[in-house]
């Protein structure tokens, strides 16, 4: 990431590093609540989400949430 992208994305942000759900709770809406509720109160311009590149289910989850 160059200087311009770093300045754009990594200034004044909230980082949602990672979370996971036990298989029992997947596809029941629990992950959505764990993701959405804390972010309801975030007042930063950006939220940086961390996910492994090959984790397609997690990437789709984040993409569905915008």
Secondary structure by P-SEA (a helix, b strand, c coil): ccaaaaaaccccccccccccccccccccaaaaaaaccccccccccbbbbbbcccaaaaaaaaaaac
